[in-house]
Amino acid sequence: MIKKFHVLYVGQIELDNVGLNGTPANDRLYSDERLREAFFTARDVAQLMDELGFDVLWTAEHHFQREGYEVFPNLIQLGLWLATQTKRLKFGCAFNVLPMWHPIRLAEDYAMADIVTGGRVIMGVGRGYHSREVESFGAPLLDAEKNREFFEEQLQLLLTCFNKQSFHHKGKYYECPPPVDYRGYTLKDITMVPRPKHLPVEIWMPIASGKTIEMMARYGLNAMVTLNGEKILDDVVRAYHAANIKYGHNKQLGEDVIWGAGVYLADSREEAIRRLEPAHDERFKWFAPFGFVRYADEQGRTWGSPGAPTSVPKLTDGVKQKAWFCGPPKEVIEGIKSIEAKYPGLEHFMIHWAEGLGPKEFKEQLRWFAKDVMPALKQA
């Protein structure tokens, strides 16, 4: 049963002239002043979520995005600040892109935030998908196998920092510590200071592929799946469950999975679609070229794969695929429950903030959702 309610805010500013016929994504260029506004939007939304009884605000790490879609470069810093502006809400990292970090520095930053916020920052890791970002930091992305190999060693080192009092790591990409002289002796191991207060560290990662799922289960990572069509959602949830059983993690189907979907409430489905459509279309103008159309055709093929649709999806496609729920609260509740019923271990539902939707309108949606949808789901 769904018990926890999350929001994903990737860090967009309030975009102007949105929609398929609006400003082309690559033509967007905003001033420093405009790009700063997302931090204060995050504060305002976090304070409202805190008041309304939501559980976690997730944000996304990105760099160099003068287009204004994703402008948060450091999620741990952001979560640390937002914790000072709120009372109980937690802040999730969706996701710290490991190839752009030294794992020990990330582990240290997280440990500090965990200690001083009382465990209100949640760790998340990802491999990255923007070549402009990852390759500019000197890490591999275009070479997918090298990226996966590099990420896995980084993950091993990150987990070692959290779980061992002292350690020596030697792999293909890192040796920590190197065998150097220090105060009259040769280093053989190091101790991370400080270590997190709350152990074991809960780590989340997006499900991206079969190989990713296998690795997640092997290292005991939790899963986030957002804006997937019903068929693909089912495929990945079942694959994640099977992989966990294989590695001895006796989880229920849907356990330790955050399922994210788009939500827009209105008096009718037609009105909701009309109001949300420009913001939805703006989202896919930016994200579709990265391959983020996780819908299936009638034969079960993912959009963009051979023989399947390759077009930018319409909101009506997303509603049909149950990636988006639009309409009166009663219909949205029924739609969410139709997915929840398949997965006895599913406890987490996340609202994906459509990137073209302005903050004022989104906050109105959160108030309505908290008033008329959350209580019905909690009482199910």
Stockholm file with secondary structure:
# STOCKHOLM 1.0

chainA/1-380         MIKKFHVLYVGQIELDNVGLNGTPANDRLYSDERLREAFFTARDVAQLMDELGFDVLWTAEHHFQREGYEVFPNLIQLGLWLATQTKRLKFGCAFNVLPMWHPIRLAEDYAMADIVTGGRVIMGVGRGYHSREVESFGAPLLDAEKNREFFEEQLQLLLTCFNKQSFHHKGKYYECPPPVDYRGYTLKDITMVPRPKHLPVEIWMPIASGKTIEMMARYGLNAMVTLNGEKILDDVVRAYHAANIKYGHNKQLGEDVIWGAGVYLADSREEAIRRLEPAHDERFKWFAPFGFVRYADEQGRTWGSPGAPTSVPKLTDGVKQKAWFCGPPKEVIEGIKSIEAKYPGLEHFMIHWAEGLGPKEFKEQLRWFAKDVMPALKQA
#=GR chainA/1-380 SS CCCEEEEEECCCCCCSSCSTTSSCGGGCCCCHHHHHHHHHHHHHHHHHHHHHTCCEEEECCCCCCTTSSCCCSCHHHHHHHHHHTCSSCEEEESCEEGGGSCHHHHHHHHHHHHHHHTSCEEEEEECCCCHHHHGGGTCCCSSHHHHHHHHHHHHHHHHHHHHCSSBCEECSSCEESCSCEETTEECCCBCCSSCCSSSSCCEEEECCSHHHHHHHHHHTCEEEEESCCHHHHHHHHHHHHHHHHHTTCCCCTTTTEEEEEEEEECSSHHHHHHHHHHHHHHHHHHHGGGTCCCCBCTTSCBTTSTTSCCSCCCHHHHHHTTSEEEESHHHHHHHHHHHHTTCTTCCEEEEECCTTSCHHHHHHHHHHHHHHTHHHHHTC
#=GC SS_cons         CCCEEEEEECCCCCCSSCSTTSSCGGGCCCCHHHHHHHHHHHHHHHHHHHHHTCCEEEECCCCCCTTSSCCCSCHHHHHHHHHHTCSSCEEEESCEEGGGSCHHHHHHHHHHHHHHHTSCEEEEEECCCCHHHHGGGTCCCSSHHHHHHHHHHHHHHHHHHHHCSSBCEECSSCEESCSCEETTEECCCBCCSSCCSSSSCCEEEECCSHHHHHHHHHHTCEEEEESCCHHHHHHHHHHHHHHHHHTTCCCCTTTTEEEEEEEEECSSHHHHHHHHHHHHHHHHHHHGGGTCCCCBCTTSCBTTSTTSCCSCCCHHHHHHTTSEEEESHHHHHHHHHHHHTTCTTCCEEEEECCTTSCHHHHHHHHHHHHHHTHHHHHTC
//
